[in-house]
């Protein structure tokens, strides 16, 4: 149990840490992309307004202080540190000027070909490979100016921050995993000890109660043998049997939770097990005029614990027997579904439970306490069924269907 709790604690904690790291690192990278792209667009707009000519950029109104303080670059410094080229065209789309002096990776012919290509696209700005471009009218005459700005540094900034933040995030995640694993033992120790004490109490109490119950039942039977059966002795015997059955189910649940229940697995025919149990419950269904419909595929072989599987089927059939309305319907099916075997019991009822379907598996849950008491239910049968299914690596679900049908589906 401690290992199960520790795994759940570690999983939950690391899931929260992972989500937090993803949000944090994702935010850092998104903000970095937005900020770098904004600065790039500002630089491109400034060069485009100046027609790619340094002389068109206004000098600062006052010289910056000479105390070497860190301040943003002014427009002239940005211009001088940028890699770009400029192509000008006249009204007839003829190239009249090309300036590739600010880059060493593009010659005039390549620059002109790229300018004509982006001009054909009909966009005023965009991206062509690693270059961002902007098309505008010339400041001096009726010419079209296309400025291409090299964004290699922008892309490198994205990649650099991405890999750096990702690497740091992975290292932090691994360190956090070791820390959570180390601290989880101390964190769950009080809870685990409390759960163990509760289970031990149930186990000890169950064994201690079994002896008085056996004595009460034996004395009741002896009293009836000498004095005959009366309503008081009958009530004592019925409630003693009921309490004995409750203790057996509680002890089984405790063993299941401790992982001490027998789980010796072998190949069994689930088709035969279902058919045998259906025959046992056929008479109770018939006495209440319940229509029983079965669709059991033959040769459904699984590897599981035979005793537990028989108990599982019996619990679900007994549940259907208790809660199906008179003159109602019970539908039982066993079939192959993909690579798994699906066992399903669906029964009609007077009205659907008011709670959510998954709450039916809660221990001591009873939708109609008076009716459950009358039919002999304990409120833990479905909890036992779920524990059996989980012990055999399967799943069980409940759902409501109209009109007034409750179905339980077991996948093994």
DRENGU-632307 format. One record per residue (C-alpha): x, y, z; residue in three letters. Coordinates in Angstrom, 1 decimal, padded with zeros to 4 digits, always signed. Each point is the difference from the previous one (the first is absolute). Layout:
<rs>
+--------+--------+--------+-----+
!     xx !     yy !     zz ! res !
+--------+--------+--------+-----+
!      X !      Y !      Z ! ALA !
...
+--------+--------+--------+-----+
</rs>
This chain:
<rs>
+--------+--------+--------+-----+
!     xx !     yy !     zz ! res !
+--------+--------+--------+-----+
! +000.0 ! +000.0 ! +000.0 ! UNK !
! +002.8 ! +002.4 ! +000.8 ! UNK !
! +001.5 ! -000.6 ! -003.4 ! UNK !
! -003.3 ! +000.7 ! -001.7 ! UNK !
! -000.5 ! +003.2 ! +002.0 ! UNK !
! +003.5 ! +001.1 ! -000.8 ! UNK !
! -000.4 ! -000.6 ! -003.7 ! UNK !
! -003.2 ! +002.0 ! +000.0 ! UNK !
! +001.6 ! +002.8 ! +002.0 ! UNK !
! +003.0 ! +000.2 ! -002.3 ! UNK !
! -002.2 ! -000.2 ! -003.1 ! UNK !
! -002.3 ! +002.8 ! +001.2 ! UNK !
! +002.9 ! +002.2 ! +001.1 ! UNK !
! +002.0 ! -000.5 ! -003.2 ! UNK !
! -003.1 ! +000.6 ! -002.1 ! UNK !
! -000.5 ! +003.4 ! +001.7 ! UNK !
! +003.7 ! +000.8 ! -000.3 ! UNK !
! -000.1 ! -001.0 ! -003.7 ! UNK !
! -003.0 ! +002.2 ! -000.7 ! UNK !
! +001.6 ! +002.9 ! +001.9 ! UNK !
! +003.3 ! -000.4 ! -001.9 ! UNK !
! -001.8 ! -000.1 ! -003.4 ! UNK !
! -001.9 ! +003.1 ! +000.8 ! UNK !
! +003.1 ! +001.8 ! +001.3 ! UNK !
! +002.3 ! -001.0 ! -002.9 ! UNK !
! -002.7 ! +000.5 ! -002.6 ! UNK !
! -000.7 ! +003.5 ! +001.3 ! UNK !
! +003.7 ! +000.8 ! -000.1 ! UNK !
! +000.4 ! -001.1 ! -003.6 ! UNK !
! -003.2 ! +001.7 ! -001.1 ! UNK !
! +001.0 ! +003.3 ! +001.6 ! UNK !
! +003.5 ! -000.3 ! -001.5 ! UNK !
! -001.5 ! -000.6 ! -003.5 ! UNK !
! -002.4 ! +002.9 ! +000.3 ! UNK !
! +002.7 ! +002.4 ! +001.3 ! UNK !
! +002.6 ! -000.9 ! -002.5 ! UNK !
! -002.5 ! +000.1 ! -002.9 ! UNK !
! -001.2 ! +003.4 ! +001.2 ! UNK !
! +003.5 ! +001.4 ! +000.0 ! UNK !
! +000.7 ! -001.5 ! -003.4 ! UNK !
! -003.2 ! +001.5 ! -001.5 ! UNK !
! +001.0 ! +003.4 ! +001.5 ! UNK !
! +003.4 ! -000.2 ! -001.5 ! UNK !
! -001.4 ! -001.0 ! -003.4 ! UNK !
! -002.5 ! +002.8 ! +000.1 ! UNK !
! +002.8 ! +002.5 ! +000.9 ! UNK !
! +002.2 ! -001.1 ! -002.9 ! UNK !
! -002.9 ! +000.0 ! -002.4 ! UNK !
! -001.0 ! +003.5 ! +000.9 ! UNK !
! +003.6 ! +001.1 ! -000.6 ! UNK !
! +000.0 ! -001.8 ! -003.4 ! UNK !
! +003.0 ! -002.0 ! +001.2 ! UNK !
! +002.1 ! +003.2 ! +000.1 ! UNK !
! +001.9 ! +000.9 ! +003.1 ! UNK !
! -000.1 ! +003.7 ! -000.8 ! UNK !
! -003.8 ! +000.0 ! +000.3 ! UNK !
! +000.1 ! -001.0 ! +003.7 ! UNK !
! -000.2 ! +003.0 ! +002.3 ! UNK !
! +002.8 ! +000.2 ! +002.6 ! UNK !
! -000.9 ! +000.0 ! +003.7 ! UNK !
! -000.9 ! +003.5 ! +001.4 ! UNK !
! +002.6 ! -000.4 ! +002.8 ! UNK !
! +003.0 ! -002.1 ! +000.4 ! UNK !
! -000.3 ! -003.0 ! +002.4 ! UNK !
! +001.8 ! +000.2 ! +003.3 ! UNK !
! +003.6 ! -001.2 ! -000.1 ! UNK !
! -000.1 ! -002.0 ! +003.3 ! UNK !
! -000.5 ! -003.3 ! -001.9 ! UNK !
! -003.5 ! -000.6 ! +001.3 ! UNK !
! -001.9 ! -002.8 ! -001.7 ! UNK !
! -002.7 ! +001.6 ! -002.2 ! UNK !
! -001.9 ! -001.1 ! -003.1 ! UNK !
! +001.6 ! +000.7 ! -003.4 ! UNK !
! -001.2 ! +003.0 ! -001.8 ! UNK !
! -001.3 ! -000.2 ! -003.6 ! UNK !
! +003.5 ! +000.6 ! -001.5 ! UNK !
! +001.6 ! -002.7 ! +002.0 ! UNK !
! -002.8 ! -002.4 ! -001.0 ! UNK !
! +000.5 ! +000.9 ! -003.6 ! UNK !
! +003.8 ! -000.5 ! +000.1 ! UNK !
! -000.3 ! -003.4 ! +001.8 ! UNK !
! -002.7 ! -001.4 ! -002.3 ! UNK !
! +000.6 ! -002.2 ! -003.0 ! UNK !
! -002.3 ! +000.9 ! -002.9 ! UNK !
! -000.2 ! +000.8 ! -003.7 ! UNK !
! -002.2 ! +002.4 ! -002.0 ! UNK !
! -001.6 ! -000.2 ! -003.4 ! UNK !
! -001.7 ! +003.0 ! -001.7 ! UNK !
! -002.4 ! -000.3 ! -003.0 ! UNK !
! -001.6 ! +002.7 ! -002.1 ! UNK !
! -003.7 ! +000.2 ! -001.1 ! UNK !
! +000.6 ! -002.6 ! -002.8 ! UNK !
! +001.3 ! -002.5 ! +002.5 ! UNK !
! +003.6 ! +000.4 ! -001.3 ! UNK !
! +002.8 ! -000.2 ! +002.5 ! UNK !
! +001.8 ! +003.3 ! +000.2 ! UNK !
! +002.1 ! -000.5 ! +003.1 ! UNK !
! +001.4 ! -002.9 ! +002.1 ! UNK !
! +002.1 ! +000.4 ! +003.1 ! UNK !
! +001.5 ! -003.2 ! +001.5 ! UNK !
! +002.8 ! +001.7 ! +001.8 ! UNK !
! -001.5 ! -000.8 ! +003.4 ! UNK !
! +000.2 ! -003.7 ! -000.5 ! UNK !
! +002.6 ! -002.4 ! -001.3 ! UNK !
! -002.3 ! -003.0 ! -000.7 ! UNK !
! -002.0 ! +001.4 ! -002.9 ! UNK !
! +001.1 ! +001.4 ! -003.3 ! UNK !
! -001.9 ! +002.5 ! -002.2 ! UNK !
! -001.5 ! -002.6 ! -002.3 ! UNK !
! -001.4 ! -002.1 ! +002.9 ! UNK !
! -001.3 ! +003.1 ! +001.7 ! UNK !
! -001.8 ! +001.1 ! -003.2 ! UNK !
! -001.5 ! -003.4 ! -000.6 ! UNK !
! -001.3 ! -000.2 ! +003.6 ! UNK !
! -001.4 ! +003.6 ! -000.3 ! UNK !
! -002.0 ! -000.8 ! -003.1 ! UNK !
! -001.3 ! -003.2 ! +001.6 ! UNK !
! -001.3 ! +001.6 ! +003.1 ! UNK !
! -001.5 ! +002.9 ! -002.1 ! UNK !
! -002.0 ! -002.6 ! -002.0 ! UNK !
! -001.5 ! -001.3 ! +003.3 ! UNK !
! -001.8 ! +003.3 ! +000.4 ! UNK !
! +000.7 ! +000.3 ! +003.8 ! UNK !
! +001.4 ! +003.2 ! +001.6 ! UNK !
! +002.0 ! -002.0 ! +002.5 ! UNK !
! +000.9 ! -003.6 ! +000.8 ! UNK !
! +002.7 ! -002.6 ! +000.2 ! UNK !
! +002.2 ! -001.5 ! -002.6 ! UNK !
! +002.3 ! -002.7 ! +001.4 ! UNK !
! +002.0 ! +001.6 ! +002.8 ! UNK !
! -000.8 ! +003.5 ! -001.3 ! UNK !
! -002.8 ! +002.2 ! +001.1 ! UNK !
! -001.0 ! +002.6 ! -002.6 ! UNK !
! -002.1 ! +003.1 ! -000.2 ! UNK !
! -001.2 ! +001.8 ! -003.2 ! UNK !
! -000.5 ! +003.7 ! +000.2 ! UNK !
! +000.1 ! +003.1 ! -002.2 ! UNK !
! +003.2 ! +002.0 ! -000.3 ! UNK !
! +000.3 ! +003.2 ! +002.0 ! UNK !
! +001.5 ! +002.0 ! -002.8 ! UNK !
! -001.7 ! -001.1 ! -003.2 ! UNK !
! -002.7 ! -002.3 ! -001.4 ! UNK !
! +002.0 ! -003.2 ! +000.5 ! UNK !
! -000.7 ! -003.3 ! +001.8 ! UNK !
! +002.5 ! -000.9 ! +002.7 ! UNK !
! +000.3 ! -003.6 ! +001.2 ! UNK !
! +002.2 ! -000.5 ! +003.2 ! UNK !
! +001.1 ! -003.5 ! +000.9 ! UNK !
! +001.2 ! -000.5 ! +003.6 ! UNK !
! +002.0 ! -003.0 ! +001.0 ! UNK !
! -001.7 ! -001.7 ! +003.0 ! UNK !
! +002.7 ! -002.6 ! +000.7 ! UNK !
! +000.7 ! +001.4 ! +003.4 ! UNK !
! -003.8 ! +000.0 ! +000.7 ! UNK !
! -000.3 ! -003.7 ! -000.8 ! UNK !
! +003.2 ! -000.8 ! +001.9 ! UNK !
! -001.5 ! +001.8 ! +003.0 ! UNK !
! -003.1 ! -002.1 ! -000.2 ! UNK !
! +001.9 ! -003.2 ! -000.2 ! UNK !
! +002.5 ! +001.0 ! +002.7 ! UNK !
! -002.6 ! +000.9 ! +002.5 ! UNK !
! -002.1 ! -003.1 ! -000.9 ! UNK !
! +002.9 ! -002.5 ! +000.5 ! UNK !
! +001.4 ! +001.8 ! +003.0 ! UNK !
! -003.4 ! +000.2 ! +001.8 ! UNK !
! -000.8 ! -003.6 ! -001.1 ! UNK !
! +003.3 ! -001.3 ! +001.4 ! UNK !
! -000.4 ! +001.9 ! +003.2 ! UNK !
! -003.6 ! -001.2 ! +000.3 ! UNK !
! +001.0 ! -003.7 ! -000.5 ! UNK !
! +002.8 ! +000.3 ! +002.6 ! UNK !
! -002.4 ! +001.7 ! +002.5 ! UNK !
! -002.6 ! -002.7 ! -000.7 ! UNK !
! +002.5 ! -002.8 ! +000.7 ! UNK !
! +001.2 ! +001.7 ! +003.2 ! UNK !
! -003.6 ! +000.6 ! +001.1 ! UNK !
! -000.8 ! -003.7 ! -000.7 ! UNK !
! +002.8 ! -001.1 ! +002.3 ! UNK !
! -001.1 ! +002.5 ! +002.7 ! UNK !
! -003.6 ! -001.1 ! -000.2 ! UNK !
! +000.9 ! -003.7 ! +000.1 ! UNK !
! +002.2 ! +000.7 ! +003.1 ! UNK !
! -002.6 ! +002.1 ! +001.8 ! UNK !
! -003.0 ! -002.1 ! -001.0 ! UNK !
! +000.8 ! -002.7 ! +002.5 ! UNK !
! -000.2 ! +002.5 ! +002.8 ! UNK !
! -003.1 ! +001.7 ! -001.4 ! UNK !
! -002.1 ! -003.1 ! -000.3 ! UNK !
! +001.3 ! -001.8 ! +003.1 ! UNK !
! -002.8 ! +001.3 ! +002.3 ! UNK !
! -002.7 ! -000.7 ! -002.6 ! UNK !
! +001.4 ! -003.5 ! -000.8 ! UNK !
! +000.2 ! -000.8 ! +003.7 ! UNK !
! -003.5 ! +001.1 ! +000.6 ! UNK !
! -001.4 ! -002.0 ! -002.9 ! UNK !
! +002.0 ! -003.1 ! +001.2 ! UNK !
! -001.4 ! +000.4 ! +003.5 ! UNK !
! -003.6 ! +000.3 ! -001.4 ! UNK !
! +000.5 ! -003.2 ! -002.1 ! UNK !
! +001.6 ! -001.8 ! +002.9 ! UNK !
! -003.0 ! +001.0 ! +002.2 ! UNK !
! -002.5 ! -001.3 ! -002.6 ! UNK !
! +001.9 ! -003.3 ! -000.3 ! UNK !
! +000.4 ! -000.5 ! +003.8 ! UNK !
! -003.6 ! +001.1 ! +000.7 ! UNK !
! -001.3 ! -002.3 ! -002.8 ! UNK !
! +001.8 ! -003.0 ! +001.5 ! UNK !
! -001.1 ! +000.8 ! +003.5 ! UNK !
! -003.6 ! +000.5 ! -001.0 ! UNK !
! -000.2 ! -003.3 ! -001.9 ! UNK !
! +000.2 ! -002.1 ! +003.2 ! UNK !
! -002.9 ! +001.7 ! +001.8 ! UNK !
! -002.1 ! -000.1 ! -003.1 ! UNK !
! +000.6 ! -003.7 ! -000.3 ! UNK !
! -001.0 ! -000.5 ! +003.6 ! UNK !
! -003.1 ! +002.2 ! -000.3 ! UNK !
! -001.1 ! -001.9 ! -003.1 ! UNK !
! +000.6 ! -003.4 ! +001.6 ! UNK !
! -001.9 ! +001.0 ! +003.2 ! UNK !
! -002.9 ! +001.3 ! -002.1 ! UNK !
! -000.2 ! -003.3 ! -001.9 ! UNK !
! +000.2 ! -001.9 ! +003.2 ! UNK !
! -002.8 ! +002.1 ! +001.5 ! UNK !
! -002.1 ! -000.6 ! -003.0 ! UNK !
! +000.6 ! -003.7 ! +000.2 ! UNK !
! -001.4 ! -000.1 ! +003.6 ! UNK !
! -002.6 ! +002.7 ! -000.1 ! UNK !
! -000.9 ! +000.3 ! -003.6 ! UNK !
! +000.5 ! +002.9 ! -002.4 ! UNK !
! -001.6 ! +003.3 ! +000.8 ! UNK !
! +000.3 ! +003.5 ! -001.5 ! UNK !
! +002.7 ! +001.0 ! +002.5 ! UNK !
! +002.2 ! -002.9 ! -000.7 ! UNK !
! -000.5 ! +000.4 ! -003.7 ! UNK !
! +001.0 ! +003.6 ! +000.1 ! UNK !
! +003.1 ! -000.8 ! +002.1 ! UNK !
! +001.1 ! -002.7 ! -002.5 ! UNK !
! -000.6 ! +002.2 ! -003.0 ! UNK !
! +001.9 ! +003.0 ! +001.4 ! UNK !
! +002.8 ! -002.3 ! +001.1 ! UNK !
! +000.3 ! -001.5 ! -003.4 ! UNK !
! -000.1 ! +003.5 ! -001.5 ! UNK !
! +002.7 ! +001.3 ! +002.4 ! UNK !
! +002.2 ! -003.0 ! -000.8 ! UNK !
! -000.3 ! +000.7 ! -003.7 ! UNK !
! +000.9 ! +003.6 ! +000.5 ! UNK !
! +003.1 ! -000.9 ! +002.0 ! UNK !
! +001.1 ! -002.4 ! -002.7 ! UNK !
! -000.2 ! +002.7 ! -002.6 ! UNK !
! +001.8 ! +002.5 ! +002.2 ! UNK !
! +002.8 ! -002.5 ! +000.5 ! UNK !
! +000.2 ! -000.6 ! -003.7 ! UNK !
! +000.2 ! +003.7 ! -000.7 ! UNK !
! +002.8 ! +000.4 ! +002.6 ! UNK !
! +002.0 ! -002.8 ! -001.6 ! UNK !
! -000.5 ! +001.5 ! -003.5 ! UNK !
! +001.2 ! +003.4 ! +001.2 ! UNK !
! +003.1 ! -001.6 ! +001.7 ! UNK !
! +000.7 ! -001.9 ! -003.2 ! UNK !
! -000.2 ! -003.2 ! +002.0 ! UNK !
! -003.0 ! -001.5 ! -001.9 ! UNK !
! +000.6 ! -003.1 ! -002.0 ! UNK !
! +000.8 ! +000.9 ! -003.6 ! UNK !
! +001.3 ! -003.4 ! -001.3 ! UNK !
! -001.0 ! +000.3 ! -003.7 ! UNK !
! -000.7 ! -002.7 ! -002.5 ! UNK !
! -001.7 ! -000.4 ! -003.3 ! UNK !
! -003.8 ! -000.2 ! +000.6 ! UNK !
! -003.1 ! -000.1 ! -002.2 ! UNK !
! -001.9 ! +003.2 ! +000.9 ! UNK !
! -002.9 ! -001.2 ! -002.2 ! UNK !
! -000.4 ! -003.1 ! +002.2 ! UNK !
! +000.2 ! +002.0 ! +003.3 ! UNK !
! -002.6 ! +002.5 ! -001.2 ! UNK !
! -002.3 ! -002.8 ! -001.1 ! UNK !
! +000.3 ! -001.8 ! +003.3 ! UNK !
! -000.8 ! +003.0 ! +002.0 ! UNK !
! -002.9 ! +001.0 ! -002.2 ! UNK !
! -001.5 ! -003.4 ! +000.6 ! UNK !
! +000.3 ! +000.5 ! +003.8 ! UNK !
! -001.9 ! +003.3 ! -000.2 ! UNK !
! -002.5 ! -001.1 ! -002.6 ! UNK !
! -002.5 ! -001.2 ! +002.6 ! UNK !
! +000.0 ! +003.3 ! +002.1 ! UNK !
! -000.6 ! +001.9 ! -003.2 ! UNK !
! -002.8 ! -002.3 ! -001.0 ! UNK !
! -001.8 ! +000.3 ! +003.3 ! UNK !
! -000.1 ! +003.8 ! -000.4 ! UNK !
! -001.1 ! -000.3 ! -003.7 ! UNK !
! +003.2 ! +001.6 ! -001.1 ! UNK !
! +000.9 ! -000.5 ! -003.7 ! UNK !
! +003.5 ! -001.3 ! -000.4 ! UNK !
! +001.8 ! +000.6 ! -003.3 ! UNK !
! +003.5 ! -001.4 ! -000.6 ! UNK !
! +002.5 ! +000.3 ! -002.8 ! UNK !
! +003.0 ! -002.0 ! +001.0 ! UNK !
! +002.6 ! -000.7 ! -002.6 ! UNK !
! +001.7 ! -003.4 ! +000.5 ! UNK !
! +003.7 ! -000.6 ! +000.6 ! UNK !
! +000.7 ! +003.3 ! +001.6 ! UNK !
! +003.3 ! -001.0 ! +001.7 ! UNK !
! +001.9 ! +002.4 ! +002.3 ! UNK !
! +002.9 ! -000.3 ! +002.5 ! UNK !
! -001.4 ! +000.9 ! +003.4 ! UNK !
! -000.8 ! -001.3 ! +003.4 ! UNK !
! -002.9 ! -002.4 ! -000.4 ! UNK !
! -001.4 ! +000.4 ! +003.5 ! UNK !
! +000.1 ! +003.8 ! -000.2 ! UNK !
! -001.6 ! +000.0 ! -003.4 ! UNK !
! -002.9 ! -002.2 ! +001.2 ! UNK !
! -000.5 ! +002.3 ! +003.0 ! UNK !
! +000.0 ! +003.1 ! -002.3 ! UNK !
! -002.7 ! -001.5 ! -002.2 ! UNK !
! -002.0 ! -001.1 ! +003.0 ! UNK !
! +000.2 ! +003.5 ! +001.5 ! UNK !
! -001.2 ! +001.7 ! -003.2 ! UNK !
! -002.8 ! -002.5 ! -000.4 ! UNK !
! -001.0 ! +000.3 ! +003.6 ! UNK !
! +000.0 ! +003.8 ! -000.4 ! UNK !
! -002.3 ! -000.3 ! -003.0 ! UNK !
! -002.2 ! -002.4 ! +001.9 ! UNK !
! -000.5 ! +002.4 ! +002.9 ! UNK !
! -000.6 ! +003.2 ! -002.0 ! UNK !
! -001.9 ! -001.2 ! -003.1 ! UNK !
! -003.7 ! +001.0 ! +000.3 ! UNK !
! -002.6 ! -002.8 ! -000.1 ! UNK !
! -000.9 ! -001.0 ! -003.6 ! UNK !
! +003.2 ! +001.8 ! -001.0 ! UNK !
! +002.9 ! -001.0 ! -002.3 ! UNK !
! +003.5 ! -001.2 ! +000.5 ! UNK !
! +002.3 ! -000.1 ! -003.1 ! UNK !
! +003.4 ! -001.8 ! +000.3 ! UNK !
! +002.6 ! +000.0 ! -002.8 ! UNK !
! +003.5 ! -001.4 ! -000.3 ! UNK !
! +001.9 ! +000.8 ! -003.2 ! UNK !
! +003.4 ! +000.8 ! -001.5 ! UNK !
! +000.7 ! +003.7 ! -000.3 ! UNK !
! +003.2 ! +000.9 ! -001.8 ! UNK !
! +002.7 ! -002.0 ! +001.9 ! UNK !
! -002.0 ! -000.1 ! +003.2 ! UNK !
! -003.0 ! -001.9 ! +001.3 ! UNK !
! -003.0 ! +002.1 ! +001.0 ! UNK !
! -002.5 ! -001.4 ! +002.6 ! UNK !
! -003.1 ! +002.1 ! +000.4 ! UNK !
! -003.1 ! -000.2 ! +002.3 ! UNK !
! -002.9 ! +002.4 ! -000.6 ! UNK !
! -003.1 ! +000.1 ! +002.1 ! UNK !
! -003.1 ! +002.1 ! +000.1 ! UNK !
! -001.1 ! +001.7 ! +003.2 ! UNK !
! -002.9 ! +002.0 ! +001.4 ! UNK !
! +002.0 ! +003.2 ! -000.2 ! UNK !
! +003.6 ! +000.9 ! -000.7 ! UNK !
! +002.2 ! +000.9 ! +003.0 ! UNK !
! +000.4 ! +003.6 ! +000.8 ! UNK !
! +003.7 ! -000.1 ! +000.3 ! UNK !
! +002.7 ! -000.2 ! -002.7 ! UNK !
! +000.7 ! -003.5 ! -001.4 ! UNK !
! +003.6 ! -000.2 ! +001.4 ! UNK !
! -001.4 ! +000.6 ! +003.5 ! UNK !
! -001.6 ! -003.4 ! -000.1 ! UNK !
! +003.4 ! -001.6 ! +000.6 ! UNK !
! +000.5 ! +001.9 ! +003.3 ! UNK !
! +000.0 ! -002.1 ! +003.1 ! UNK !
! -003.2 ! -000.1 ! +002.0 ! UNK !
! -001.8 ! +002.1 ! -002.7 ! UNK !
! -003.7 ! -000.9 ! -000.2 ! UNK !
! -002.5 ! +001.9 ! -002.1 ! UNK !
! -003.0 ! -001.5 ! +001.8 ! UNK !
! +001.0 ! -000.9 ! +003.5 ! UNK !
! -003.4 ! -001.5 ! +001.0 ! UNK !
! -000.1 ! -002.1 ! -003.1 ! UNK !
! +003.6 ! -001.1 ! +000.4 ! UNK !
! -000.7 ! -001.1 ! +003.5 ! UNK !
! -003.0 ! -002.0 ! -001.1 ! UNK !
! +001.9 ! -001.8 ! -002.8 ! UNK !
! +003.1 ! -000.7 ! +002.2 ! UNK !
! +002.5 ! +002.3 ! -001.7 ! UNK !
! +003.1 ! +001.3 ! +001.8 ! UNK !
! +000.9 ! +003.0 ! -002.1 ! UNK !
! +003.5 ! -001.3 ! -000.8 ! UNK !
! -000.6 ! -002.7 ! -002.6 ! UNK !
! +000.9 ! +002.3 ! -002.9 ! UNK !
! +003.1 ! +001.2 ! +001.9 ! UNK !
! +001.1 ! -003.7 ! +000.2 ! UNK !
! -000.8 ! -000.4 ! -003.7 ! UNK !
! +002.2 ! +003.0 ! -000.9 ! UNK !
! +002.9 ! -001.3 ! +002.2 ! UNK !
! -000.2 ! -003.4 ! -001.7 ! UNK !
! +000.0 ! +001.6 ! -003.5 ! UNK !
! +003.0 ! +002.2 ! +000.9 ! UNK !
! +001.9 ! -003.0 ! +001.5 ! UNK !
! -000.4 ! -001.8 ! -003.3 ! UNK !
! +001.2 ! +003.0 ! -002.1 ! UNK !
! -003.4 ! +000.9 ! -001.3 ! UNK !
! -002.5 ! +002.9 ! +000.1 ! UNK !
! -003.6 ! +000.3 ! +001.1 ! UNK !
! -002.4 ! +002.9 ! -000.8 ! UNK !
! -003.6 ! +000.8 ! +000.7 ! UNK !
! -002.4 ! +002.1 ! -002.1 ! UNK !
! -003.7 ! +000.9 ! -000.1 ! UNK !
! -002.1 ! -000.6 ! -003.1 ! UNK !
! -003.5 ! +001.0 ! -000.8 ! UNK !
! -002.6 ! -001.0 ! +000.8 ! UNK !
! +001.1 ! -000.9 ! +003.5 ! UNK !
! +002.8 ! -002.4 ! -000.7 ! UNK !
! +003.3 ! -000.4 ! +002.0 ! UNK !
! +002.9 ! -001.8 ! -001.7 ! UNK !
! +003.3 ! -001.3 ! +001.3 ! UNK !
! +002.8 ! -000.7 ! -002.5 ! UNK !
! +003.1 ! -002.0 ! +000.9 ! UNK !
! +003.0 ! +000.0 ! -002.4 ! UNK !
! +002.6 ! -002.7 ! +000.5 ! UNK !
+--------+--------+--------+-----+
</rs>
